[in-house]
């Protein structure tokens, strides 16, 4: 059975980008987005060198990787992530919105990143 870890990070009120989250040799498999989320999609920045150099996560087609718009309200969202998407990434930053259109969060939002040992 795979070892699952939950790592917590936050996006501050008035901001669109989380602090760096070190996932080491693990893969991101899910995100738990709280109900107080200001409506927006999600995108990710990744680092393969422990947080020195950052890049935008893109698909193999060269388009930005994005999770569609999530509407805040009374329920939290769980978003499943294909673990092969981030193989090799050692650190992440979660963005509300996209690089081209970031969305500042109205409130402090605490995100839970669900990780497991890489395949």
DAQUI-V199217 format. One record per helix or strand of 3 or more residues. SS is the DSSP state (~ for helix, > for strand). FROM is the first residue (numbers start at 1). LEN is the number of residues. If there is no record, write none. Layout:
SS:FROM:LEN + SS:FROM:LEN
This chain:
>:4:8 + >:26:8 + >:40:8 + >:66:5 + >:77:4 + ~:83:4 + >:91:7 + >:109:9
